[in-house]
């Protein structure tokens, strides 16, 4: 993909207000469950919270 094509893609995503899909959130203490979720075929992003 050329730089110009990537710039066009970013512009289109910004213009369409596309937001990433956040699947579940997991605490760092529950990391094993988060990894299991990924292995099972998670769709979207997995968030690991570190507090």
N, C-alpha and C positions, 0 to 999 in steps of 0.2 A: 504494500500500500504506500503510495506516495505521500509526502508531507501535505500537499494540497488536498488530497483525498481525505486524509485524517482530519485536517482543519475543517473541511466541509462536513464531515461526519459529526464532529464536536459541535459545530454550529447548528446542525439539524437537531441533535439531541437537546441542546440548550433551548432552541426555539420551540420544540414540542413539549418541553417541561417533563421529559422522561426522567423518572427517579428509579434508583436501584431497588430491587425487591429484597427486603430484609426478611429472611426466614426467621427462625427463632433466635432468641438471645440466650446465651449460656454464661453462667458465672465460671470463672477460671477453675473453681473447685469441682465443677461438673464437666470438665474438659473431655472426659471419656465418653460422655453422652453426646457431646457435640461431634466428636470424631466418628462415633457410631452413626449419627445422623447423616454425615457426609458420605460414609461408606454405603449407606442404603440408597443414595442417589438424591441428595438434597437439591432442590431447585431454588436458586437465589443465593444470597449471601448469608453466611453464618457469622454472628457477632459473638465474640468472647469478651465478656466484661472483666476488667481487672481493676479491682478497687482496693 
